């Protein structure tokens, strides 16, 4: 079940909100949310619920054990064993095939040629595993106390809004709200608004960009000219942003409707003027996770330039592999790691480059990275790279109006504007004007007019999104496989 579906928006979410409101106590609300979250998780593959329940049970017991041994000689061993067990489950379900491919020459010496059959990757395992690991490490560090109640740990790991695509929420962020919370009218209204924004991003932008992006990028590389190749890459660059940030917005909005305050996950990453800044704006909860639990423990930037570069490369290779078990994801992580290390080495000298040039260069690096991210294989990357540089010409069959309609360029223009902080600046200007008008006296119409226009805009976005959902238009979700 995906968020951008009729059954989720109009049935599942509605039922969860009504049930949550009717539950008399926080314990009852938590139980309701846990049951709903497990039902949500079991919707596509019920047998994989066993993996989720096993993760919950193990990490609850492990958290208590880590707390008991904290500060003792065996404490580090207990923590290492608990983290290793979580990673072992992740590796088994997600990387068995990839590791078998790598080790095939060695395995063939023992006449073993098969890949473990029947291994289905549980949805969202990368997200809930990292969330569980952060809980155990924070308990070991003394930053949070272990949760004694299994129900609370279960809801923290399995809560459906951020289960499939994040944000990755640290336990200390929601610990108090898991134990006791109230949903205010302001929070609920803000949650609805954020959910509608995310739904609009996903349905009105990402889904509409996905069709032509897939059509262009599915063209055989030997037939793909430079213009359609770059057009397809631009479409995919916009699609993946609105796809993922839309999901994050919906998750954050639903959290608010249930009384939780999740961290932000995107901050207009395509406005970045360096790859370093891009990663401070893109998938913030993941980059923060790698910083706090891997980069800093490895030494961060405290051990000299060479060690810093090595740490960045190691972290981003693992970041690439976290996204998927293939060489292309590893290369995508390495690509970003190389540029991060280069920017770290350049230091203040980068600031001498004009801001516009830095912005364009960053976008180019990110877009070429998305070519790696989307590719099915390394040879496919090479073929697409040849198309980008015009080996098969500038124009070709695939660039015709049969694939990219003129109206799509209006959508592209709107998506480009929406991906930049234009809306935020406009919103701040409107809020400032409204505040000045309100201070001028109660009879001023501007605040009421702005509020009415805002409500009308959100209603239009919601109903337009709902119309497309009921029409069952193309509705892919890129991060569903992670």
N, C-alpha and C positions, 0 to 999 in steps of 0.2 A: 504494500500500500504506500503510495507516494502522497506527499502533502498536496500537490497540485492535481487532485482528482475529485470528482463529484462525491464519491463515497466517503472520502476523508473529510472534506470541508463541510458537507451538508448532513452527514450522518454521524461519523465517528467523533469528530471534534465537537459537534453540537451536543452529542450525548455525554461526552467527557466533561464539558463545561457545566451542563445541567446537573450531572451527578456530583461534581465537585462542589457546586454551590449548595446542594441539598445536604451534603455530609455535615453532621453537627460538630465534629471535633477534627483537630489536625490529624490525629491518628487515623480516623475514618477516611479523611481526604487522601492521606498518603496511601492507604490500602486501595482505595478506588483508583488512584493514579497508577499504582503498581499493577493491578489487575488489567487495567486498560493498556498499559505499556506492554505487558506480556502478550496480550491479545493482538496488539499492533505488530509486535515482533513476529508472532506466529502466523500472521496472515498469509505470507507467501510460502513459508516452509515450516510447518509446525514442529517437525522433529528437531530443528535447530534450536528450539527453545531450551533443549537440554543443555546446550553449550552455554547459553546465557545464564541459566539457573546454576550450573556448575561454577561459572565465573563469580556469581554473586556469593555462593556459599564459601568458595575458597577464599575470596578476598575479605570476607567478613572475618573468618577464622584467622587468616594471615594478618589482618590489621591488629587483632587482639594479641597475637603472638609477637608481632613486631614491637608493639607497645610494652609488653611484659619484659622483653629483652633489651629495650632501648637503654643505651649507656653501658651495656655489659659486653664482655668479650665475644659472646656468641651472637650479639645483636646484629652485627654486620652480616654474619653468615645467614641468619634467619631472613633478613631483608633481601639479600642476594638470591636466596633460594626462592622466595616468593615472587620476586621480579622475574627470575629465570623461568618459573613455571608459567607465568602470564605470557612471556615471550615465546615459550615453547609451544603453547597453544596457538598463538598467532602464526608462528612459523609453520606449524603442521598444516593448518587450514589454508594458509595463504601462499606459502612458498615451497611446498613439497614438489610440485611440478617443476618449478624454476630450478631448485637445487638439484633435482634429478637430471635435468638437462645439462647443468654445469658439470655434474659428477659422472655423467654417462661414460666417458672414456675409462674412468677408474672402475666404475661398477661393471663394465663389460668384461673386466678381467675375471670377475666371479660369475660370468654368464648371466648377469641380471640386467634385463633390458626394459622392463616395464615401469611405467609411472603409476604410483599408487592410485588404484581406481576408486571411483565413488566418493572422492573428497569434494564436498560442496562447501564453499566459503560462506560462513554465517554473515549476514548483512550487518554492516557497521562494526565488525570485529576490531578494525583498526582504531576506531574512535573509543569504544567502551573499554578496550584493553589499555590504551594510553591513559584513560581517565582513572582506571583502577590502579595502575602503576603510580600515577601522581598521588593518589590517596595514600598508598603504602609508604612512599618516600616522605611525604609530608608528616605522616605519623612518626616515622623514624627520626626525622629532624626535630620533632617536638613542636612543629608549627600548628598541628591540630591534634586533638585527643581522639583516640579510636572510638568509633561509634559502637555502643553496646547492643543496640537494637538492630536485628537483622533486617527488619522492614525498612529502616532508614537507608542502610547500605544498599539494599536491593533497589529502592527507588532512585538513589543517586546514580547507580550504574545503568539502570534500565529505562529511565525516564524518556518517554517517546519523542518529545520535541527535538532533543539534540542527539538522539541515539544513532541516526543514520548518517548525518552529515555535520555534526557538531553544532555550535562550538564545543571544543573540549573544555569542560568546566572543572575547575579545581574544587575539591571538597570544601575548603575553607570559604569559598565564594558563596556557597548555598547552605552551609551547615546550619546556620541559625534559622533559615527559612524552611529547611526540612523538619526542624523541631517545632517551629511555631511561626505562623504567618497569617496575614490577613490580606484580602484582596480589596483594595480601595477602588472607588469609581474612577479616579484619575489613572490608576495603574491599568485597570481593565480597558479603559478607553484608549490609553497609549498602546496597549497590547493589540487591540483590534487594528489601530492605525498602522502599527509596524507589520502586522500580518498581511494587511491589504497591500502595503508597499511591496513586501516580498512576493506575494502572489502575482502582482502586476509585473514585477521584474521577470518572474519565471514564465508566466503564460503569455504576456503581451510582448515581451522582448526576447528572452532566451529561446522560447519555443518557435517564434516566428523567424529567428535567425538560423535555427538549427537545420531546417529543411534545405535551404540553398547552400548552407555551409557543407552539409553532408553530400549534396549533389556535386558540388565542385570538387571537394576533397576526395570523393570516391572515383573521380576520373583517373584512369590509369596514368601513371607518371609519364609514360612515353608519349601520351597525347595531351599533356597539360602544358600550356604556355604560361608565360610569366604573369600576365595580367590576371587571368582567372586563378592562378595559384596564390598570388598575393591577396586577391579578393576573398578567396576561400579562407585564407589564414586570418584576414581581418574579421570576417564573420565569426570564425571560431573563437578568436580572441575576445570578442564582445559576448558571444554566447556563453562561454565558460564563466565569465565574470557574473553575468546576470543570473545564470543557472545556480551557481554556488552561493553568491551573496543573497540571492532571492530566498534560497532555502534557509540561510542563516537568519535573515530578517524574519521569516515565518517562525523559526524556532524561538528567537528572542521574543517575538510578539506573543506566542503561545505561553512562553514562560511567564511573561508579565500577567497574562490573563489568569494564570494559576497561582500568582503571588511570588514568582521567582524572578530574580534579576540576573540574567546571564551577561557575560562580558561581550563587548563588541568583537566582531570577527573580521570586518572589512572597513577600511577608511579611504575610499576612493584611490585604490592602488595605481590606477593608470594615470594619476596626477603626479606620480613619483618622479624625482629627478636623479635617481640613482637606483641601482639594484638593491642596495642596502635599505633605502627608504621604501622600495617596493615591498620588501619582506616585513617592514614594520606596519604595512597597510594591508597586506594580503594574508588571509587565513591567520589572523593574529594569534588565535589561541594555539595553533600548531607551532608557529615559529617561536612563541613564548615558551611552549612546552620544551622544545628542543634546546632553547637557550638555557632554561633553568635546570633541566634534568640531564643534559648531555654536554652542551658547549662549556658552560661554567665549570662543571665537575672535571672536564678534560683539561682545564686550565685557562679557558677563554682566551683573552688577549694579554694575560699576565706573564707569559713565559717567552716573550720575544716574537719577532716578526715571522720567523720560519714556523714555529710551533703554532702561532695563531692561524697562519694560512693552512697548515695541516689540519687543525681543529675545524676550520670552516669547511674544508673539503670533505672531511669525514662526516660531519653533521649533515651536509646537504646531499651526500651520496645516500646516507641512511634516510633522509627526508624523501628522496626520490623513490627509494625502495619501499618506504611506507605507503606511497601512493599506489604501487603496483609491482608485481613480480615479473619484471621483464628488463631486458637490457636498455630499452628506450627510456624507462623511468629512471634507471641508474644514470644514464647519460644526461637526462634532464636535470637531475640533482647535481651532477658534476658540473654541468654548464653553469648553473647558478652559483655553485661554490667557487668556481674559477673567477667569475666576475666580482663576487663578494671579496675574495682574497685580494684581487687586483685593486679594488677600490680602497680596501684597508691599507694596502701598501702605498697607494698614491696619496692618501691623507688629504691635507688641506689644499694640495695642488688642484684637486678636482674643482674646488670652489672658484678657480680662475676661469673655468670654462663657462661660457654664457649659459644661463639657465635654460633657454629654449633648446640649445644644442644638447644639453644633458638630458632634457626631457625626451627628445626625439631618440637619442641613443638608447636610453632606458627602455622605451617602448619597442625599439628594434630588437634588443636583447630578449625582452620578454616574449615578443611574438615568435621569434625564432625558437625560443624555448618551448612554446606551445606546439610548434611543429614536431619537436621531439616527443612531447607529452602525448600527442594524439596518435603518433605513428604506431603501426602494429609490429614493425620489425626494423632492425638497423638498415637492411637494404631499402626498405620503404623510405626511410629518412634520406638516404643518399639520392634516391630517385626524385623525391619531392624537392630536395635542395637544388638539384639540377634544373627542375622546372622553375624555381624561384629566380635563378640567375639567367633564365632565358635560353637554355640549351635547345628547347623545342620552339623557340620563337616568342615574340611578345604577345601576339594574339593567336587565338585558335578556336576550334569548334566550341570548346567548353566555355568560352567567354561570352557567348552570344546571349541575346535577350531571352532565349528559351529557358535559361537557368536564372539569370539575374535580371529580374524585371525592373524597369525604371522606378516603380513605386518602392522597391526595396531600398533604394538609396536614401529615400526619405526616412525609412526605418533606421538605416545605418546612422544617418545624421542625428536622429533623435537618441539613439543608443549611445553615440559618442558623447553627446551633451550630458546625458543622464549618468554616464560613467565618471564624469568630472564633477568637482564640487560646485557646479553652477547653481544647482538647486539649494544647496546649503546657504550660499551667499544670498540668493534671492529670498530664502526663508528668513534669514537674519535681518535683511533690509525690511521685509514686511513686518516682522515682529517689532523692530525698532520704530517704524512708522506707526504701528498700532499702539505701542506704549505711549508715544508722544500724543497721539490723538486721545487716548484714554485719560491722560493727565490734563488734557485741555478742558474736559468736562463730560458729564454723563450723557449729554445729548448728542455727542458726536457719533455719526453713523459708521465710521470706518471699521472699528473693532468688530461690530456685528456683521458688517458686509464681508470682512475677511473670513470670519468664522463660517459664514454661510457658504462662501465660495470654496473654502477648504473642505467642508463636509460634502458639497456637491462633487468636487473633484475625486474624493475617495470613493464615493458611491459610484461614480462613472467607472473608475478603475475596477472596482469589485464586480460590477455587473458585466462589464466587457470581458473580464477574466472568466466569470461564471458562464457567459454565453459560449466562449471558446471551449471551456471544459465540457459543457453539455453537448457541444457539437463534436466532441471526441477528436479534436485536432491533434496533430503530432505533439507528443508530450514526453520526450526523452529526459533523463536525468544523468548527467555525466558522472557525478560523484557517487552514484548508487553502487557502483562496483567496488568502492574502496572501503 
